[in-house]
Amino acid sequence: SQLFYFHIAAFKPDDFRQVQEINLSSTYFDSCFETKLHKAGSIPIVFSMPVLPAAPHHAHYAAAKAGMVNLTKSLACELAPVIRENCIAPSITITPMGQDSVSNLPPDYAKKTCLQPVFAPEENPYYNVTLASPSASFVIGAAQDLNAGRYICWESQP
């Protein structure tokens, strides 16, 4: 996770390229592969919350994730209605990187969400399955924000 949290002044061009390769390029190439493999259906892409609210020390990561959202929308225009392309942004998921994020959260972070502010890794596939299912056949090019109510439950007291 060292690659994901640092001040822009400490940033190196190769770090930026690596983050783009890990996040944006791999998503593009995976979508190309999936399109050739499956002639119809749905391709759900998982991105993450730093694309939605701004966060310090994440400019390079947020840029890659924002690229994933627009890549999804562009591919959705190109592939619809045969293949539906959508993306989801889950709240912090308890992976090794997510655990590192949780340990660096401000003490009042949980007060800023309506629900538990983190996902267990096993929770994410359920939403992907729903988004890929025929019951979501009308959802194309969407960026779904699974944020545990983060933007509606800000604590009102100082």
C-alpha positions, 0 to 999 in steps of 0.5 A: 500500500506504500504506492497508494499513500504519499504526498504529490511532492514525493511522487515519481513518474514511474509510480504514476505509471505503475498505478495506472497499469495496475488499475486502469490498463488492467481494467481495459485489457480485461474488458477487451478479453471478456468482450471476446470471450463472452458475446453477450452478458454483463461485465461488472468492474470494481473501482473504489471510493477515492474517485468520488470524494477527494482525498489527500495523498491519492491523486494518482490513484483517484486519477486511475479510478476516475479513468475506470469510470469513464472507460466503463461508460465509453465501453457501455456505449460501444457494447450496448445492448449486447454486453452491459458494462457497469462499475461499482465503488464499494466502501473500504473492503477489508483486504490487506490494503483496506486494513491499512486504510482502516488503521489510518482513518480518523477516529470519527470516520464511522460517525460519518456513515449510516452503516458499518463503514467497511465491507467484508470481502465476501459481501462484494460479489453479491452486488456484482452478481446482482448487477450482472443478472438479468434483473439488472438488464436495464443498468448500463454504463452506471457507476454504483456507489456503495458507500454505507451512507457516507454522504448522507450521515455526516455528524451534525455536531462539531 
